[in-house]
Amino acid sequence: MKMMKLTYLMAFVLAVALAATGCKNHRPVGVTHLPPGAGSTLPEANPSGTLSGGDQNANAAGGGPMANIEDINGMAADRTALASYTVLFAYDSAAVKKSERANVQAVAEALKRDPSTKLQIEGNCDERGTEEYNRSLGERRALAVRQALVKLGIDSSRVFTLSYGKDKPVDPGHDESAWSKNRRDDFVLLHPKSGA
Amino acid sequence: MKNNYITLLRICLAIVLPAAASFCHGQDGVIQVVKQYDILGGTKPILVSLDGFSGEVAEVLKFDLYVQGFSFVAPDAAQYQISGSGTDSVQGRVVDRFAKSTLLSRSYTGVSVRKQAHAFADDIVQAITHKNGIGQTKIAFKAQSSSGNGEIYVADFDGHNAQAVTHDSTIVAAPAWVPGRLALYYDSYKLNNPDVWYHNLTTGQRRVVAHYSGSNISPAASPDGAKVALIMSKSGSPDVWVCNADGSNLKQLTHTPEDESSPCWSPDGQWICFATKINERRVLAKIPAGGGALERIPTPGAPNPTEPDWSPDGKWIAFTLQTGEFDICVMPADGSAPPTMLVAGEDPSWSPNSRTLVFTRRTGGRYTLSVLDVFTKQVKDIARISGNDSQPAWAR
């Protein structure tokens, strides 16, 4: 019975709705004018941009904060010196594997040999995660090795990180052979510019 | 009397109109009312016919209506008959075949027939569903070449009229609109570091908002545009931070050793939702925008969720499910039902009317953008710019 009542109610509602919309039969033809250029063109970007905003000196105290990014301004980037010590990672992991410890040790030795140098660690991922997920995971990988270097006695103010996510694969392939090479930290040795 | 009709109409429209689409398939004399609206992926499309349009106008109308839950049938099978012409300018009408009434009769002038067709599509959606259409909305996205470098683009929601916003020849990522304004935040490696930039699209002026040691990534403007949530790692871990629109007044919200990613705001500005790891499991979580305790957002049946986006009406959270494959999922923001897996894809972004998602789809080793009506699951690829288009953000 309830269902029957509901059906009658629905039928009534439908009739009312149809009757109401029926009243609008003689609606006049309206005109919508779109103004020219509304949202259709954008000015050119200012490619030089202007640097402002943000507190450049805000280095929060706490566990493992990084030194000011301005500290590495103008340093010469040497991408070959530590190229053979690239550290590889397991899928979806930022843990430094036992097999990679020798490479981390070698990077630490290089930094100890020349105290004027600093280090940029670039974290990378394979293509399997989503983009921003990988950008965070790549940063986590760079920070994991930074932490390992600090444990080996490197001053944390000498080590900087960044993440390329999955935007800089060394192997463009779509299989584990490629992916295993792409899950990595690359090391860029930073030298003071001569005469600086 | 008329007021009564209108009141009744308003109360019952949500039941009658979506259900009406099934009447034409019903047996003679039998009216079956089936609740078939607001069911994620399970709502039946509204049946319409389209007559008299050709070329670009027909293409636009078909595209706009299809991805908003309309399906095309012969005039005698349609509930709503759409007809008109669009050679020099667009004019059209919508007739309700059952009510035998004209819901809309309008002509359009100015700009281009393409824009006029979008405007007509919006009027059709408004006349039939009483909701704002998406025909005249915009998206931003990243177009990337095989080198890994890319530029930020802005386009109509269907991918047409695309314009490059950046000309940096570097890695760019994660464009995010300031709600209600022609302005974006995005990530650029222009200064040899992943930094967050603010770009006013009206003046072309831009500035760095976050350029700190480590990665400064994944910006998201608050609903009122006064704040930005982002991921920064200068403290030693990728955490959620929040700052003023100009980058001042930085505040670290999360203090986990894990890698947080993809922050988004609740539409009331109270919460920031993001992906993180708790007890070795990838989860979605939220934290009060002013700081406070982190709360897990359960996604039962959907392990490894990432890239959340909270719908502008507050009702839904869309996210990417990573299981080796990628799937677009939607769930009620209040957790009243488990997530529904809709289609293969990643990085969803809600339309301003909280009904359609634009997302990235991997096909043949490339990325392309698609739009999805979450209720009918009707989906179409949008126009492509480059080898890889990804990270779409719907202006709202």
Chai-1 contact restraints between the chains, C-beta under 6 A:
chainA,res_idxA,chainB,res_idxB,connection_type,confidence,min_distance_angstrom,max_distance_angstrom,comment,restraint_id
A,M10,B,V33,contact,1.0,0.0,6.0,A-B,restraint_1
A,V13,B,C12,contact,1.0,0.0,6.0,A-B,restraint_2
A,L14,B,V16,contact,1.0,0.0,6.0,A-B,restraint_3
A,V16,B,L8,contact,1.0,0.0,6.0,A-B,restraint_4
A,A17,B,L9,contact,1.0,0.0,6.0,A-B,restraint_5
A,A17,B,V16,contact,1.0,0.0,6.0,A-B,restraint_6
A,L18,B,A99,contact,1.0,0.0,6.0,A-B,restraint_7
A,A20,B,Y5,contact,1.0,0.0,6.0,A-B,restraint_8
A,A20,B,L9,contact,1.0,0.0,6.0,A-B,restraint_9
A,T21,B,D96,contact,1.0,0.0,6.0,A-B,restraint_10
A,T21,B,A99,contact,1.0,0.0,6.0,A-B,restraint_11
A,T21,B,S101,contact,1.0,0.0,6.0,A-B,restraint_12
A,G22,B,A99,contact,1.0,0.0,6.0,A-B,restraint_13
A,G22,B,S101,contact,1.0,0.0,6.0,A-B,restraint_14
A,K24,B,S101,contact,1.0,0.0,6.0,A-B,restraint_15
A,N25,B,S101,contact,1.0,0.0,6.0,A-B,restraint_16
A,N25,B,T102,contact,1.0,0.0,6.0,A-B,restraint_17
A,R27,B,T102,contact,1.0,0.0,6.0,A-B,restraint_18
A,V29,B,S105,contact,1.0,0.0,6.0,A-B,restraint_19
A,G30,B,R106,contact,1.0,0.0,6.0,A-B,restraint_20
A,V31,B,S107,contact,1.0,0.0,6.0,A-B,restraint_21
A,T32,B,Y108,contact,1.0,0.0,6.0,A-B,restraint_22
A,T32,B,A119,contact,1.0,0.0,6.0,A-B,restraint_23
A,H33,B,T109,contact,1.0,0.0,6.0,A-B,restraint_24
A,H33,B,G110,contact,1.0,0.0,6.0,A-B,restraint_25
A,L34,B,G110,contact,1.0,0.0,6.0,A-B,restraint_26
A,L34,B,V111,contact,1.0,0.0,6.0,A-B,restraint_27
A,L34,B,K115,contact,1.0,0.0,6.0,A-B,restraint_28
A,P36,B,V111,contact,1.0,0.0,6.0,A-B,restraint_29
A,L42,B,Q163,contact,1.0,0.0,6.0,A-B,restraint_30
A,L42,B,L201,contact,1.0,0.0,6.0,A-B,restraint_31
A,P43,B,G204,contact,1.0,0.0,6.0,A-B,restraint_32
A,E44,B,G204,contact,1.0,0.0,6.0,A-B,restraint_33
A,A45,B,V165,contact,1.0,0.0,6.0,A-B,restraint_34
A,A45,B,T166,contact,1.0,0.0,6.0,A-B,restraint_35
A,A45,B,G204,contact,1.0,0.0,6.0,A-B,restraint_36
A,N46,B,G204,contact,1.0,0.0,6.0,A-B,restraint_37
A,N46,B,Q205,contact,1.0,0.0,6.0,A-B,restraint_38
A,P47,B,H167,contact,1.0,0.0,6.0,A-B,restraint_39
A,G49,B,R206,contact,1.0,0.0,6.0,A-B,restraint_40
A,T50,B,R207,contact,1.0,0.0,6.0,A-B,restraint_41
A,L51,B,V208,contact,1.0,0.0,6.0,A-B,restraint_42
A,S52,B,R207,contact,1.0,0.0,6.0,A-B,restraint_43
A,G53,B,R207,contact,1.0,0.0,6.0,A-B,restraint_44
A,G53,B,V209,contact,1.0,0.0,6.0,A-B,restraint_45
A,G53,B,D246,contact,1.0,0.0,6.0,A-B,restraint_46
A,G53,B,G247,contact,1.0,0.0,6.0,A-B,restraint_47
A,G54,B,A210,contact,1.0,0.0,6.0,A-B,restraint_48
A,G54,B,G247,contact,1.0,0.0,6.0,A-B,restraint_49
A,A60,B,S235,contact,1.0,0.0,6.0,A-B,restraint_50
A,G62,B,S235,contact,1.0,0.0,6.0,A-B,restraint_51
A,G63,B,G236,contact,1.0,0.0,6.0,A-B,restraint_52
A,G64,B,G236,contact,1.0,0.0,6.0,A-B,restraint_53
A,P65,B,S235,contact,1.0,0.0,6.0,A-B,restraint_54
A,P65,B,G236,contact,1.0,0.0,6.0,A-B,restraint_55
A,M66,B,S213,contact,1.0,0.0,6.0,A-B,restraint_56
A,M66,B,G214,contact,1.0,0.0,6.0,A-B,restraint_57
A,M66,B,K234,contact,1.0,0.0,6.0,A-B,restraint_58
A,I69,B,Y212,contact,1.0,0.0,6.0,A-B,restraint_59
A,I69,B,S213,contact,1.0,0.0,6.0,A-B,restraint_60
A,T130,B,T306,contact,1.0,0.0,6.0,A-B,restraint_61
A,T130,B,E307,contact,1.0,0.0,6.0,A-B,restraint_62
A,T130,B,T320,contact,1.0,0.0,6.0,A-B,restraint_63
A,T130,B,E346,contact,1.0,0.0,6.0,A-B,restraint_64
A,E131,B,Q391,contact,1.0,0.0,6.0,A-B,restraint_65
A,E132,B,A174,contact,1.0,0.0,6.0,A-B,restraint_66
A,E132,B,S218,contact,1.0,0.0,6.0,A-B,restraint_67
A,E132,B,S261,contact,1.0,0.0,6.0,A-B,restraint_68
A,E132,B,S262,contact,1.0,0.0,6.0,A-B,restraint_69
A,Y133,B,S261,contact,1.0,0.0,6.0,A-B,restraint_70
A,Y133,B,T306,contact,1.0,0.0,6.0,A-B,restraint_71
A,R135,B,I217,contact,1.0,0.0,6.0,A-B,restraint_72
A,S136,B,I231,contact,1.0,0.0,6.0,A-B,restraint_73
A,S136,B,P238,contact,1.0,0.0,6.0,A-B,restraint_74
A,S136,B,D259,contact,1.0,0.0,6.0,A-B,restraint_75
A,S136,B,S261,contact,1.0,0.0,6.0,A-B,restraint_76
A,L137,B,D259,contact,1.0,0.0,6.0,A-B,restraint_77
A,E139,B,S215,contact,1.0,0.0,6.0,A-B,restraint_78
A,E139,B,S233,contact,1.0,0.0,6.0,A-B,restraint_79
A,E139,B,P238,contact,1.0,0.0,6.0,A-B,restraint_80
A,R140,B,P238,contact,1.0,0.0,6.0,A-B,restraint_81
A,R140,B,D259,contact,1.0,0.0,6.0,A-B,restraint_82
A,F160,B,S213,contact,1.0,0.0,6.0,A-B,restraint_83
A,T161,B,G214,contact,1.0,0.0,6.0,A-B,restraint_84
A,L162,B,N193,contact,1.0,0.0,6.0,A-B,restraint_85
A,L162,B,P194,contact,1.0,0.0,6.0,A-B,restraint_86
A,L162,B,S215,contact,1.0,0.0,6.0,A-B,restraint_87
A,S163,B,S215,contact,1.0,0.0,6.0,A-B,restraint_88
A,D167,B,G148,contact,1.0,0.0,6.0,A-B,restraint_89
A,D167,B,I171,contact,1.0,0.0,6.0,A-B,restraint_90
A,K168,B,G148,contact,1.0,0.0,6.0,A-B,restraint_91
